Amino acid sequence: MSAKAEHYDVIRKPVITEKATMASENNAVVFEVAIESNKPMIKEAVEALFGVKVKSVNTTITKGKVKRFRGQLGTRRDVKKAYVTLEEGNTIDVSTGL
């Protein structure tokens, strides 16, 4: 497996919410990442894929909610998000893809 494929396995997709947009004003970007990934892996993946310098990485795990679907109980999957703070002068435009 190539190194680039591994980076795409760590970072799933950008999170575009009101809170994530507010974080982008402080030079931070929010990504949904693999549950088993850790902060050094996330930092390396973002730097390799987007060509930026990462200042810090904060992570949070949201537990999946129990929901009903056609009367059956089901559980949504757990989601791990990474708040990636970039060094001054570095930007990632998540709305266009790169």
C-alpha positions as CSV (number, residue, x, y, z in Angstrom):
1,M,0.0,0.0,0.0
2,S,1.4,3.4,-0.9
3,A,2.0,6.1,1.6
4,K,-0.7,8.4,0.0
5,A,-3.4,5.7,0.4
6,E,-2.5,5.4,4.1
7,H,-2.9,9.2,4.5
8,Y,-6.4,9.0,2.9
9,D,-7.3,6.1,5.2
10,V,-6.5,8.4,8.2
11,I,-8.4,11.4,7.0
12,R,-11.9,10.6,5.9
13,K,-13.5,13.9,5.1
14,P,-13.7,17.6,6.2
15,V,-16.4,18.5,8.7
16,I,-18.4,21.5,7.4
17,T,-20.6,22.8,10.3
18,E,-21.2,26.2,11.9
19,K,-18.7,25.4,14.6
20,A,-16.1,24.2,12.1
21,T,-16.5,27.4,10.1
22,M,-15.9,29.5,13.3
23,A,-12.8,27.4,14.0
24,S,-11.5,28.3,10.6
25,E,-11.3,31.9,11.6
26,N,-8.7,30.9,14.1
27,N,-6.6,29.1,11.4
28,A,-8.0,25.6,12.3
29,V,-9.6,23.0,10.1
30,V,-11.8,20.1,11.2
31,F,-11.6,16.6,9.7
32,E,-13.4,13.4,10.4
33,V,-10.6,10.8,10.9
34,A,-10.3,7.1,11.5
35,I,-11.1,6.0,15.1
36,E,-7.8,4.1,15.4
37,S,-5.7,7.1,14.3
38,N,-3.6,9.1,16.7
39,K,-2.4,12.7,16.7
40,P,1.1,12.1,15.1
41,M,-0.6,10.1,12.3
42,I,-3.1,12.9,11.7
43,K,-0.4,15.6,11.7
44,E,1.7,13.6,9.2
45,A,-1.3,13.0,6.9
46,V,-2.5,16.6,6.8
47,E,1.1,17.9,6.2
48,A,1.6,15.3,3.4
49,L,-1.8,15.7,1.6
50,F,-2.2,19.5,1.8
51,G,1.4,20.7,1.9
52,V,0.9,22.8,5.1
53,K,2.7,23.1,8.5
54,V,0.5,21.9,11.4
55,K,0.9,23.7,14.8
56,S,-1.3,21.3,16.9
57,V,-4.0,18.6,16.7
58,N,-6.9,18.2,19.1
59,T,-9.2,15.2,18.8
60,T,-12.6,14.3,20.1
61,I,-14.6,11.1,19.9
62,T,-18.4,11.4,19.6
63,K,-20.2,8.2,20.7
64,G,-22.9,6.9,18.3
65,K,-26.5,7.6,19.3
66,V,-29.1,5.0,19.6
67,K,-31.8,5.6,17.0
68,R,-35.0,3.8,15.8
69,F,-35.3,2.8,12.2
70,R,-38.7,1.2,11.2
71,G,-39.2,0.3,14.9
72,Q,-35.9,-1.4,15.2
73,L,-33.2,-0.1,17.6
74,G,-29.9,0.6,15.9
75,T,-26.7,2.5,16.8
76,R,-25.0,5.1,14.8
77,R,-21.2,4.6,14.4
78,D,-18.7,6.4,16.7
79,V,-17.1,9.4,15.0
80,K,-13.6,10.8,15.7
81,K,-13.0,14.4,14.8
82,A,-9.6,16.2,14.6
83,Y,-9.3,20.0,15.1
84,V,-6.1,20.8,13.2
85,T,-4.5,24.2,14.0
86,L,-2.2,25.4,11.2
87,E,0.9,27.6,11.5
88,E,0.5,31.2,10.5
89,G,0.3,31.8,6.8
90,N,-0.9,28.3,6.0
91,T,-4.5,27.7,4.8
92,I,-6.7,24.8,3.6
93,D,-9.8,25.6,1.6
94,V,-12.1,22.7,2.4
95,S,-15.0,24.0,0.2
96,T,-13.0,23.5,-3.0
97,G,-11.2,20.3,-2.2
98,L,-7.7,21.6,-1.8
